[in-house]
Amino acid sequence: MGHLFNESIRAETDSSGRLTAYEWRGARYTVHEILKAYGGADDARIYRVRVRGEDTSVAVAELAHAANHWRLRHLFSA
């Protein structure tokens, strides 16, 4: 089961704009794989990603990106 958060995050991207990591509630999560992306490029876009936390825990996160603002929508145990 996943948990709904819908909280703001600080996203990190590489020079090409690809999501590489994010910070949430004082912890940093590294994006290891983008599993799925959907939504229009001009509209809000949703990303489902596999992440690894600082404590090496693995999870699947669903992130939303719209108007240069990122949110953690859901977090699932992997």
Secondary structure in CASP SS format (residue, H / E / C, confidence):
PFRMAT SS
TARGET T0000
AUTHOR 0000-0000-0000
METHOD secondary structure of the structure
MODEL  1
M C 1.00
G E 1.00
H E 1.00
L E 1.00
F E 1.00
N E 1.00
E E 1.00
S E 1.00
I E 1.00
R E 1.00
A E 1.00
E E 1.00
T E 1.00
D C 1.00
S C 1.00
S C 1.00
G C 1.00
R C 1.00
L E 1.00
T E 1.00
A E 1.00
Y E 1.00
E E 1.00
W E 1.00
R C 1.00
G C 1.00
A E 1.00
R E 1.00
Y E 1.00
T E 1.00
V E 1.00
H E 1.00
E E 1.00
I E 1.00
L E 1.00
K E 1.00
A E 1.00
Y E 1.00
G C 1.00
G C 1.00
A C 1.00
D C 1.00
D C 1.00
A C 1.00
R E 1.00
I E 1.00
Y E 1.00
R E 1.00
V E 1.00
R E 1.00
V E 1.00
R E 1.00
G E 1.00
E C 1.00
D C 1.00
T C 1.00
S C 1.00
V E 1.00
A E 1.00
V E 1.00
A E 1.00
E E 1.00
L E 1.00
A E 1.00
H E 1.00
A E 1.00
A C 1.00
N C 1.00
H E 1.00
W E 1.00
R E 1.00
L E 1.00
R E 1.00
H E 1.00
L E 1.00
F E 1.00
S E 1.00
A C 1.00
END
